Amino acid sequence: MDLYFNETLYSDNYALSGDYAGYQTSGFVYNSSVCMKSQDLDLLCTIINEEFAVADSIYRNLWNYGVSGGAGTFGLGLYSPVWQMFNNPATKKFDVYMSNFSDYAAWLQPSYFNRTAKSILNLNGFDNDYDADTTFHTIKPSLTLGHLFTLDEFSFGQTYTNNTKSYRTILNSESSLGSNANQSSLALNFRGLGLPTKQFKEFYNLLSVASRGEVSCIEATGGYCVLAKSCGTYTAMGLWNYDFRIQFASSSDNNYLRVPLATFAINNADGTCSIMVEYLNANYQNSQQIIFGGMFF
């Protein structure tokens, strides 16, 4: 889909600075009518000016240090007038479908059985238009400040075959984080799983024990964890039995997610295995939340 500005830009005459989507920036806020055009859609324009920010300078790349920032996302808000042109569909309510991918890679347990056909991460009011014949579980996290999701639990460990479990919390719950304590965000422009400074250190310690000392993690912006050998080497020791147990605060359910550690694992050309659980510098506001990036989906 192509995006156009339909007329001359009108400045709102106020500057914008701070941390946005992992970048520390400065710039200005503008107004303009916005038009969209795709292969199956003629030019569609808003009838009123939309407010948007333009970064004139980028001082720091806090999330994807050393990685190209050429990709991004474009979305329409729940109350955008554009939806009226599509008969105001109920399915605009920000639901995210996550299909359970059981065949992660050849080095994972081949006996894994997919018990749930799909999951729905519901970010607003639930809509029955999404119902399917196959079994699914629904999680409806509470929304904070319009874009943050409060966490009741975020821990690392494993659940055993006899249904007992052993987890250690790595929740960003310290009071020094202020309003960002216990908060998480979804960011498709982030690679893996982002953990603030204290949580990253705690995860590093736990992963060192689980991998029997074979992991190295860089505790600096852009840092993540690397295992000395290929990912498949660690199947026999049970490393891929570990997962992140995640429970969002919700007023409607008590469901939780178990996201396998292997979700964030990548085999490298040099024979090592990267785990894209990434360091966030908690000195910056939007690096104080736990970030679920593209690999989470």
PyMOL commands that set and color helices and strands:
alter all, ss='L'
color gray80, all
select helices_A, chain A and resi 81-86+90-92+128-130+175-180+197-210+231-234+239-241+261-264+285-287+294-296
alter helices_A, ss='H'
color red, helices_A
select strands_A, chain A and resi 2-5+10-20+23-32+34-38+41-45+50-61+95-99+118-122+136-139+143-144+148-159+165-169+183-186+193-196+215-217+225-227+243-248+257-260+265-267+273-275+277-280+290-292
alter strands_A, ss='S'
color yellow, strands_A
deselect
rebuild
show_as cartoon
